Amino acid sequence: MAGSIVLIAGCAGGEEASNTVGNNADLPQASDEYSGGPVELLVKDQNAALTESEFEKIARQVKVKYPDISLKMTKDPIDTLLAAGTVPDLVTVSNPSLGTYLDIDYPEDLNPMIKRFKVDLNRIDPTVLETLKQYGKDGGIYGIPFGMNYGAMVYNKDIFDKFGVPYPTDSITWEQFLDLSKRLTRMDGEVQYIGGTPDRIMNLLKQNGISNMDAKDEKAILTTEKHQYVFSYMKELFEIPGLVNDKVHLPTNVNSNTIAMKSNWIASFAAFFTKNPPEYDWDLTAYPVFKDKQTGNPVDFHMMTVSKTSKHKEAAYRVLLTMMSEEMQLALSKSGRLSILNDPNVKLTYASDSKVFEGKNLKAVLSVPPSPLPDYSTWTPAVKPFIDSALKDIAYNKSDINTALREAEEKANRKIEEERAMKGIK
């Protein structure tokens, strides 16, 4: 997305965000009633993966509370919309992509709205709230969260039973995961069993608080001791005989009935198992943790932002209030979008409409809080492919970790320089 697109000159005032929202002498206290007349708001779904069913649920709930407010969704690219002079009133976006919208000066600082409507931010999951504040410029709050994701681990009970290995407990460390992988990765007859595979190297790095960027110099930094620690762990996993084959270094097909443990996002498991019910006995447990980091997969959430230039902000604010309501959160949770409310009872209704996790240990998944994200950098997407490539090099070519990381760092920094030059940034 072109960084040169500017929706409005200047930036929102840097007003301090507050968890406890009280009266403000300069801002009249607002009723949540809407009297602005009939309006249709354009909602752009960037990457919150809003389904038509979810959107219809949201639109219906908004209509019930505010009969004059209608919603229309578009998934057209934001560049296309802006080039046509069509600025969405609202954008739904995942937290890693909020920075892109901040770069083009799209979102309204919602602090005044939060104060006017006395929005209690303490209702939000604390890790989500902390991360949301980190994205804010000068204390700005640029979105209202409405859904989140959690890391989880699925394990195949049949494989554990077959080889007489006890099931994992509600929460295990990555070191225990490695030990179980060594015990369960084996050839049995003509079947190759895989003990376990993590999901993504980037998530393991984030789980350890590794940003991959030197914020001061805006350069990739991939050769730290923390990087070596995570990559050394992955190398030990890859060295288990039978785990890596010629085609894949991180097997993912949990329905092959050959993978004993697989970590991923709970939403990914929900979607996959709903469409492809496993033919084996299985259960859930928490996303594995590092022994010195007792938090799970990095925090991932979806929020709704309001355009600075929207002519219908009052209506847009009512949509945000609806998204945070317990009624809406409960409906979204049941249909398969984990609630951002700091309320375990609401969270435990997750995906209950589909019954995909009926009788499963969802409580264990929710017992380990997500990891806070490292500092955001505009250049992180440019660095990621080189990290993935270094991991494959270690898996397939048994490359030295220091060499693989040093070469990845050099390539990443060349790529950053190319992108800076393309964008005219010195």
Summary of the structure (lengths in Angstrom):
residues: 426
radius of gyration: 23.0
end to end distance: 18.3
largest distance: 76.0
contacts: 1353
relative contact order: 0.17
helix: 40%
strand: 18%
